[in-house]
Amino acid sequence: MTTLSVADLAADLHLSKAVVTDYLRTGRIPGGFQPVQNGRWLIDATTYQQWKTERIAAVDPHRIEPRSARSRAAQTRRRTA
């Protein structure tokens, strides 16, 4: 089993190590485990890659909501000013 460190995930996800550790602790990123209680986190590389692939596939660009009317109005004001 290949494992990744918190620093590896932080660099890959463009997050801080503290945020990645919190996500592992709460289960938002699967595949994390601590070989020793209160030790450093290790992440199963296969599980992480599968989660990352599913996470990217779950984002449908056609379902992203358009900007609000208030936001569009602010952009229009900036263009005309």
N, C-alpha and C positions, 0 to 999 in steps of 0.2 A: 504494500500500500504506500503510495506516494503522499507525502503530507506537505502542506504549505504553512508558512508562519503568518502571524498577524501583520507583520510588515509587508509580506508579499500581497496579501489581500488589500491592505491599505493603499499600496501603490497601484494595484490593478483597478480598484474602485474609486480612486481619487478621494479617499476619506482619510481622516486621522486614525492612528492606531487605537486611540481611546474609543472612538465611535465604532470601529470594527469590533473591538472587544465587547462593547455594550451590545452590539447586534448579535454576537455569538452567544453571549450570556442569556439574552432574551429569546434566542431561537430564530431571529429574523434571517440569519444566514445559517443554513443547515450544514451538517457535516463537521461541526467543531467539537472538539473534546479536549479534556485536560488529563494527560496520563497520570499526573500526580495531583491530589486535591490541592486547590489554590495555587496550582502551577501555571506554567504558560500554556496558551491555547495553541493547538494544532488543528489543521483543517484537512480533511480528506480531499485530495485534489480532484478525484473523479466526481464526487458528490458536488463539489463547488462548481466544476465546469458544467455539469448537468443543470444545476440551479441557475447559473448565469445564462445559459442558453435558453432555458424556459422563461426566465425573467425578460430577456430581450424579445423573445417571440410574443410575450403577453402584451407588449406595447403596440397597439394598433394606431398608426398615425391618423387614420380617418376618424377615430373616436375622440381625438383631442379637441376639447371645446374651444371655440373661437374666443378671442378676447372680449371682455365685457364692453358694453356700450360706453361706459365711463372711460375705460382705458382707450378705446378708439377715439373718443372725443379729445382726450389729452394728446394723443399722437397727432391728430389733425391740427390742434392749436400749435404744436411745436413746428409743424411743417410750414404753416402760414406766417409764423412770427419771424 
